[in-house]
Amino acid sequence: MLIGDVARRSGVSARMLRHYESLGLVRPTGRSGAGYREYSSEDIRRIFHIESLRSLGLSLREVRRALEDPGFTPSELIDDLIRKTRTRIAAETELLTALRRIDAAEPVAWEDVLQTVAQLQALRSESAGKRQRAALSSVAEAPAPVEALVEAVLSEADPNVAGALRWALAQSGDGGLALLTEGLGAPVAAVRKRAVESIAELPGGEATASLRDALANPDIVVRRYVALALGARGVADAVPTLIDMVVEEANDVDAADALSALASDPVLADQIATRLVDRLTHGSVASSARRRLAQALADIPGTAASRALADLSRDEDRAVALTAAYILKLRDER
């Protein structure tokens, strides 16, 4: 078969076939009477083998070794190709993400594109100062894509930078809420914590609804941050978790403050007092927890809280009794 026929049937150009011949990869077995190259069935089979190996990413040098070296074992080379391919895919994925974010920014001119690229690079800078400045400037000077801000805040370990990023996200509305909500289910605990802290600073009912759903999150740290955020928003669903936090001495001061804020609603005040009393009557509550519950009752208005404190003033643990009596005295003075 002549070179033109081989090119048509194999899909390999005549120029590439000649290149293979110059490298010694494929040598036509014969020549026609007119001096044209003639390829045998075995030559054509070898061409297809070459193309198959090239499709895996092998160089022509590696292809030749694979076909001609009897001692060649493919496993090491294949493992290397897998590593290189993964690296290439990661790089291409990063590029695609950047392009999508630039497109979402709806640039009008190339200056807009360059500005967005600069923002994306600054958010990934090794300098905490640069990352913080990028977050702060993203609100007015050089708006950054919301997706980039979410990615940055979920991976940010520096508390100052994280605070700037949360503020920037809050200024952008709830555009990043869906991505932050996904972060609540991340496999890394630190990411889940950053996600809930960021959602807590977003305004609006949708963020509140997301936080309410997160009260059922399997991560207790997430549930506690959610409860504090919902308490600040006046959501009664947070009360059971807040009381648990007081009992378990987990951010108990903040939890008590949140209960006090919720108790500004008279209806909620009675509910909170009732729940606190229920925990106090539970036989397994340690004296240290009773003392914290007494302190939490201090700022809960109403007779139910006062009666509970009166009972605690006769507690068998002297520290609990003294704490409750002191709180009752302050309540009477007010």
C-alpha positions in Angstrom: 0.0 0.0 0.0 1.4 3.4 -1.0 1.9 6.2 1.5 -1.1 8.2 0.3 -3.4 5.2 0.8 -1.9 4.6 4.2 -2.5 8.2 5.2 -6.1 8.1 4.1 -6.9 4.9 5.9 -4.9 5.5 9.1 -5.6 9.2 9.5 -1.9 9.9 9.9 -0.6 12.5 7.5 2.0 11.6 4.9 4.3 14.1 6.4 4.0 12.4 9.8 4.6 9.0 8.2 7.8 10.4 6.7 8.8 11.8 10.1 8.2 8.3 11.7 10.4 6.8 9.0 13.2 9.4 9.7 13.1 8.4 13.4 13.2 4.7 12.5 9.8 4.1 14.1 8.2 2.7 10.9 10.1 1.7 7.8 8.2 0.7 4.7 9.0 -2.9 3.9 9.4 -2.2 0.2 9.5 0.1 -2.8 7.4 0.1 -5.9 8.9 -0.2 -9.4 8.7 3.6 -9.6 10.5 4.0 -6.2 7.4 4.8 -4.1 7.2 3.6 -0.5 5.1 0.5 0.0 3.7 -0.4 3.4 2.8 -4.0 4.4 0.0 -5.0 6.7 2.5 -5.4 9.5 3.7 -1.8 8.9 0.2 -0.5 9.1 -0.4 -2.4 12.3 2.7 -0.8 13.8 1.5 2.6 12.8 -1.8 2.0 14.7 0.3 0.8 17.7 2.3 4.1 17.6 -0.9 6.2 17.4 -2.5 4.3 20.3 0.5 4.9 22.5 0.8 8.5 21.5 -2.9 8.9 22.5 -1.9 8.0 26.0 0.5 10.9 26.1 3.7 9.1 25.4 6.5 10.9 23.6 7.8 9.4 20.3 11.0 8.4 22.2 8.9 6.6 24.8 6.8 5.0 22.0 9.9 3.6 20.4 11.2 2.2 23.6 7.9 0.6 24.4 7.8 -1.1 20.9 11.4 -2.1 20.7 12.7 -2.8 24.2 11.8 -6.3 25.3 12.6 -5.5 28.9 10.4 -2.4 29.0 7.7 -2.5 31.7 4.8 0.0 31.3 3.7 0.3 34.9 6.2 3.0 36.0 5.6 5.1 32.9 1.9 4.8 33.2 2.0 5.9 36.8 4.1 8.9 35.7 1.6 9.7 32.9 -1.3 9.6 35.5 0.5 12.1 37.7 1.2 14.4 34.8 -2.3 14.1 33.6 -3.7 14.9 37.0 -1.5 18.0 37.3 -2.6 19.1 33.8 -6.2 18.6 34.6 -5.9 20.6 37.9 -4.2 23.4 36.0 -6.8 23.4 33.3 -9.6 23.3 35.9 -8.1 26.3 37.7 -7.9 28.2 34.4 -11.5 27.3 33.5 -12.7 28.5 36.9 -10.8 31.8 36.5 -12.3 32.3 33.0 -15.8 31.6 34.3 -15.4 34.1 37.1 -14.1 36.8 34.7 -17.0 36.1 32.4 -19.5 36.4 35.3 -18.0 39.8 36.1 -19.3 40.9 32.6 -16.3 42.9 31.6 -16.9 45.6 29.1 -13.2 46.3 28.2 -9.9 44.6 28.6 -9.2 46.9 31.6 -12.1 45.2 33.4 -10.6 41.8 32.6 -7.2 42.8 33.9 -8.7 44.3 37.0 -10.6 41.0 37.8 -7.4 39.0 37.1 -5.5 41.2 39.5 -8.2 40.7 42.2 -8.2 36.9 41.8 -4.4 36.8 42.1 -4.5 39.1 45.1 -7.0 36.8 46.9 -4.7 33.9 46.4 -1.6 35.8 47.4 0.8 34.4 50.0 0.7 37.8 51.8 -2.1 38.1 54.3 -2.0 41.9 53.9 -2.6 41.6 50.1 -5.4 39.2 50.7 -7.0 41.5 53.2 -6.6 44.6 50.9 -8.2 42.6 48.0 -11.2 41.7 50.2 -11.7 45.3 51.4 -11.3 46.8 47.9 -13.7 44.2 46.4 -16.7 46.1 47.7 -16.2 49.4 45.9 -12.9 49.8 44.1 -12.5 46.5 42.3 -15.5 44.2 42.7 -14.4 40.5 42.9 -16.6 37.6 41.8 -18.6 36.3 44.6 -17.5 32.7 43.9 -13.9 33.9 44.4 -14.7 35.5 47.7 -16.5 32.4 48.9 -13.6 30.2 47.9 -11.2 32.6 49.7 -13.2 32.8 52.9 -13.6 29.0 53.2 -9.8 28.5 52.9 -8.7 31.5 54.9 -6.9 30.8 58.2 -5.9 34.3 59.1 -8.7 35.8 61.4 -8.2 39.4 60.1 -8.3 38.4 56.5 -11.3 36.1 57.2 -13.1 39.0 58.8 -12.5 41.2 55.8 -13.7 38.5 53.5 -16.9 37.9 55.5 -17.6 41.6 55.5 -17.1 41.8 51.7 -19.5 38.9 51.2 -22.1 40.5 53.5 -21.9 43.7 51.4 -22.4 41.7 48.2 -25.8 40.4 49.4 -26.7 36.7 49.4 -25.2 35.8 46.1 -22.7 33.5 47.8 -25.2 31.9 50.1 -25.7 28.7 48.1 -21.9 28.1 48.0 -21.5 28.8 51.7 -24.4 26.4 52.5 -22.6 23.7 50.5 -19.5 24.5 52.7 -21.5 23.4 55.8 -21.2 19.8 54.4 -17.5 20.0 53.7 -15.4 17.1 54.9 -13.0 19.4 56.8 -14.2 20.8 60.1 -12.4 24.1 59.7 -14.2 24.7 56.4 -17.6 24.0 58.0 -16.8 26.5 60.8 -15.8 29.2 58.3 -18.9 28.6 56.3 -21.3 29.0 59.2 -19.4 32.1 60.4 -19.8 33.6 57.0 -23.5 32.8 56.6 -24.1 34.3 60.1 -22.9 37.7 58.8 -25.2 37.6 55.7 -28.3 39.7 56.0 -31.8 38.7 55.0 -34.3 35.9 55.4 -32.6 33.4 53.1 -29.5 33.4 55.3 -31.7 32.9 58.3 -33.5 30.0 56.7 -30.1 28.4 55.8 -29.0 28.8 59.4 -32.2 27.3 60.7 -31.7 24.3 58.5 -28.1 24.0 59.8 -29.4 23.5 63.4 -29.6 19.8 62.3 -26.1 19.7 61.1 -24.2 16.6 62.4 -21.2 18.8 63.4 -21.8 20.1 66.9 -19.5 23.1 66.4 -21.6 24.2 63.4 -24.8 23.8 65.5 -23.4 25.9 68.3 -22.3 28.7 65.9 -25.7 28.5 64.2 -27.5 28.8 67.5 -25.6 31.9 68.5 -26.3 33.5 65.1 -30.0 32.6 65.2 -30.2 33.9 68.8 -28.9 37.3 67.6 -31.6 37.2 64.9 -34.4 36.5 67.4 -35.1 33.0 66.2 -36.6 30.8 69.0 -35.5 27.6 67.4 -32.0 28.2 68.8 -33.1 28.1 72.4 -32.6 24.3 73.1 -29.0 24.4 71.6 -28.2 27.6 73.5 -29.3 26.0 76.8 -27.2 22.9 76.0 -24.2 25.2 75.5 -24.7 26.7 78.9 -25.0 23.2 80.5 -22.0 21.9 78.6 -19.9 25.1 79.2 -19.4 25.6 75.5 -19.3 29.3 74.8 -21.7 29.5 77.7 -21.4 33.2 78.3 -22.2 34.0 74.7 -25.1 31.5 74.8 -26.5 33.1 78.0 -26.3 36.5 76.3 -28.2 35.1 73.3 -30.9 33.7 75.6 -31.1 37.1 77.3 -31.6 38.8 74.0 -34.3 36.4 73.0 -36.0 36.8 76.3 -36.7 40.5 75.4 -39.8 39.0 73.8 -42.2 38.2 76.8 -43.6 35.1 75.1 -40.1 33.7 74.5 -39.0 34.7 78.1 -41.5 32.3 79.6 -40.5 29.6 77.2 -36.8 30.0 77.9 -37.4 30.1 81.7 -39.5 26.9 81.5 -36.7 25.1 79.5 -34.0 26.3 81.9 -36.1 25.0 84.8 -36.6 21.7 83.1 -32.8 21.3 82.8 -32.4 22.2 86.5 -34.9 19.5 87.6 -32.9 16.9 85.7 -31.2 14.8 88.3 -27.9 14.4 86.4 -27.1 18.1 86.2 -23.8 18.8 87.9 -23.5 21.6 90.4 -21.2 23.6 88.1 -23.9 23.4 85.4 -26.6 24.5 87.9 -24.5 27.5 88.7 -24.2 28.4 85.0 -27.9 27.9 84.6 -28.5 30.2 87.5 -26.3 32.8 85.9 -28.3 32.4 82.6 -31.5 32.9 84.5 -30.3 36.3 85.8 -31.4 38.2 82.7 -34.5 36.2 82.0 -37.5 38.3 83.1 -40.7 36.9 84.6 -41.9 35.0 87.7 -40.8 31.6 86.3 -37.2 32.6 86.3 -37.5 34.2 89.8 -39.1 31.0 91.2 -36.3 28.9 89.7 -33.7 31.2 91.3 -35.4 31.0 94.6 -35.2 27.2 94.5 -31.6 27.4 93.5 -30.9 29.7 96.5 -31.5 26.6 98.7 -29.3 24.3 96.6 -27.2 21.8 98.4 -24.1 23.2 96.7 -23.2 26.3 98.5 -21.7 28.0 95.4 -24.9 27.5 93.5 -27.0 28.7 96.4 -24.9 31.8 96.9 -24.9 32.6 93.2 -28.7 32.3 92.9 -29.3 34.3 96.1 -27.1 37.1 94.8 -28.9 37.2 91.5 -32.2 37.3 93.3 -31.1 40.3 95.3 -30.0 42.1 92.2 -33.4 41.3 90.5 -35.2 42.7 93.6 -33.2 45.9 93.5 -34.1 46.4 89.9 
